[in-house]
Amino acid sequence: MRLWADVPERWKPLIKKARDIEGWDSLSAYIRELIKKDLASKGLLGVKNGEGEAVLQEG
C-alpha cells in the first residue's frame, strides 16, 4: 500500500531532522517506522489470532 499526506511546509525540515536524529537513511523508512510504532502502541500490530506475529525490523 502506498500512502502520502500533505503537511505544512514548515514541517519538512523538522521531519528530516527527526529522521536524522533517529538514524534513518530514507524518509520513507522513517515514516513507516512511525506508523509501525503507532499501530503497535494501539495493540494492532504484533499479535495475530492470539499468536505472536513476526514484525519486520528495519533500520
C-alpha positions in Angstrom: 0.0 0.0 0.0 1.2 3.5 -0.8 0.3 6.4 1.4 1.0 10.1 1.2 0.0 13.1 3.1 0.2 16.9 2.8 2.0 18.5 5.7 2.7 22.2 6.4 5.8 23.3 4.5 7.4 24.4 7.8 7.3 20.7 9.0 9.6 19.5 6.2 12.9 20.4 7.9 11.6 19.2 11.3 10.6 15.8 9.9 14.0 15.5 8.1 15.8 16.5 11.3 13.8 13.9 13.3 14.7 11.3 10.7 18.4 12.1 11.0 18.2 12.0 14.8 16.6 8.6 14.7 19.3 7.4 12.3 17.1 6.6 9.3 18.6 6.8 5.8 15.3 7.5 4.0 12.2 9.5 4.8 10.0 6.6 3.7 11.6 4.2 6.1 11.3 6.7 9.0 7.6 7.3 8.3 7.0 3.6 8.0 8.6 3.1 11.5 6.4 5.9 12.9 3.3 4.1 11.6 4.5 0.8 12.9 5.1 2.1 16.4 1.7 3.8 16.4 0.0 0.6 15.4 1.9 -1.4 18.0 1.1 1.1 20.7 -2.6 0.6 20.0 -2.3 -3.2 20.1 -3.0 -3.5 16.4 0.4 -4.9 15.4 2.4 -7.7 16.8 -0.4 -10.2 17.6 -2.3 -12.2 15.0 -5.0 -14.6 16.1 -3.6 -14.7 19.6 -0.2 -15.7 18.4 2.9 -13.5 18.0 3.2 -12.0 14.6 6.6 -11.5 13.0 7.3 -7.8 12.5 10.0 -6.9 10.0 12.7 -4.8 11.7 14.2 -2.1 9.5 16.9 0.4 10.2 
